[in-house]
């Protein structure tokens, strides 16, 4: 078990790095006057994967690098250890908001250029997810399935002793996130992480971004509830099957 202070600090730093890279690649591909404008979905998927890689390796020595309440929940359901769950989730939420603010600062000039009404575009997609087709049951199920596709393999990776000892498991998880983005990201944008969606959505709501549009709070519960359900189911499946 990691020390409480280390858990909080590790999850803040690691999740901030994750969101800085992830929101950063979305900003790079989305915003006008960005050199990566319109680079596409594959670039976004790899940007998020590299965010997981950098964030998890950085946080690993301090907290194990969960960076995701769904992962934390899945581990707790499997192991029955709940004492540090609130600390993990608190660190993840603080880190997610901080990472979103850092992304905004890095792309400040591009966000300011969005004040041009003739070229303005919505910015929520840089920070948080939204479905291509708004269908509440379908959107929720997509997030549940995609999160099981993340958390269940993460739990199973722990059974292969060499992966943990070599640090290779974190690299594999990063590629797993890329794969989920490519294969399951189309319907909802693959939140698969409540902090990843809710933290940046809060930042989007409060930051002074010109022409930022709605923060879409009516949808915001789905990328929170879906991953939490998926994480809990992953813990139950793993506990029963392995």
N, C-alpha and C positions, 0 to 999 in steps of 0.2 A: 504494500500500500504506500502511495506517495504522501508526503507531508501536505497538510491542508494549504499552506501558503504557496507551496510549489505547484499544486494543482491549479489554484486560482491564477497565478502568474503565467504558468505554462499555457493554459487554455486561452487566456487573453491574448498573449503574444502569437500563439499558433493560429488562432482563429482570425486574428487581425491580418496576418500574412495571407491566409487562405482567401479572405474576402478582398484584400488589396489586389491580389493576382486575378481573382475571378471577376470581380466587378471591373477591374482594370481592363481585362481583355474585352469585356462587353462594351466598355466605353470606347476602347480603341476601334472596335469594329462598327460602332453605332454613330459616334459623333462626327459632325462635319469638321473639317480641318484637322482630322487625324490621319496620320500616315498609313494606318491600317484600315481605313474606312472600307466597309463592304468586303472584308477579308473572308467572312463566311462562318458557317456553323462548325466546321472541323477545327478552325482556329480557336473558336470559343471553347469547344470540348477539351482541347489540349491545354488551353490557358487555365481552365478550372482544374484539370488534372495536375498540372505543374504547381498550382496553388496548394492543392492537397499535399503534394510532395514536399514543398518548402515548409509549409506550416506544420505538418506532422513530424518531420525530421527535427525541426526546431523545438517543438514542444515535447517531443518524446522523452528526453531525459528528465523533464520536470513532472509531467503529468501522464505520460503514455500517449499523448497526442490524439485524444478523441475528436475534438473540434466539432462535435455534432451531438446534440442531445439524443438523437435516435440511436447512435452508437452507444452512448452512455447508458441509455435505457435498456438496450438489448443486452449489454454486459450485465447490468444489474438484475434483469429478469433471469438470466442464465445462472448467475453466481449467487444471487440472493443478498449481495452486498450493496446496501442503499445509502450508507452513511455519507458518502462524499458526492452523491448525485447532485444535490443543490449547488455545491461549489463548482462542479464541472459545468452545469448549465449556466450559472451566473457568469463564470469566466467566458464561456462561449458567447453569451449575449453581449457582454461588454466588448469583447474582441470583435464581434461582427459589426457592431456600430462603429467602433474605432476604425476598422478596415474600410468601411464605406466612406467615412469622412476622409481618410487618407486618399482614397481613389478620387474623390471630389477635388481634393487639394491638388493632386497630380494633374488632373485634367481641368483645372480651374478656367484656363483661358478658353478651352473648347466649350465648357458649360456656359461661360459668359457670352460666347459667340452665338449661342442658341437664343439669345435675346432678339435676334433678327427675325421678325415675324414671318417674313417671306420664306425663310429656310428653317423655321423652328420645327423640332420633332420631339415626340414624347421621350422622357428619360427614365421612366420607372423600370423599363426592361434592363437598364444597366445595373440596377440595384436588386431587383426582385423578379420573381417569375410571374407569368400570366399564361393562361391556356389559349391555344389556337381556336378551340371550340369550347364555349362555356356550357358545360354539362356537369353539374355538381357530382352526381354519382360516378361518372366516367373519370372526371378529373381526380377525385379522391382515390378511386381504385388504381389509377395510374401511379399516383404518388406512393401508395401502399406497396404495389408490386415493385416499383423501381427501388424503394428503400430496402425491401427484402433482398433484392438483387445486390445491394451494397452490404448490409449488415450481416446477413447470414454467411457470405464468404469471409468477411472479416473475422467472425467468430471461428469459422473453420480453419482459417490460416493459423490460428493459435495452436492447432493440434500438430502442426508440422514444426518440430522443434528447431530445425535449422533455419527456418525463415526468421524466427524471432531473434535468434542469436546473431545472425548475420546482418540484421536490419533490412533484409530484402523484402520483408512483408510490407513495409511502408511503400516501397517502390511499386509493388504489385497492386496495392490499394489505389495508388495514383493512376495506374493504367486501368484499373477497374472503374474508376470514376469517369475516365475518358470513354470507356466502352459503354457505360450507362448513358452518357450524354449522346453518343452516336446512335445507340440502339433504342433507347427509351425516352430520349429528351424531346422528341417531336411534339407530343400532345400538350405537355404542360411546362416545358422548360426545365424539368428535373430538379426540383428543389432538393429532395432527399435529405434535407437538413433544416429543421425549424429555425435554428439561429441564423443560418445562411440567408433565409428569406425574410424573417421578421426583423432582425437587426438592421439590415440595410433599408428595409421599408420604412422603419422609424427614422433613419437618417434622411431618407428621401423626403419624408414629410416635413422635417424641421429645417433642412438646409436651404439657404437662399439661392435656389437654382432657377434661373429665368425660364419661363414657359415650361415648367416641369410637368404640368398636368396632374391628374389624380394619382393618389397613392393606392387606390383600388382596395380599400379596407374590406369591402364586401367579399372579396375573394381570399383575403389574407389568412383565414382560418384553415383553408385546405392545405397549403404547404406547411402548416404546423401540425394539424391533426393527422394527415396522411403519413408523413414520416414517423410520427410517434407510434401510430398503429403498426406500421411496418417494422419498426424497431422492436416493439414488444412481441410481435408475432415471430420475429427472427429469434429472439431469446427463447421463446417457448418451443419453437421447432428444433432449435439446436439442442436444447436441454433434453427433449424427448428422443431425438434421432441419434445423437452422438454420445 
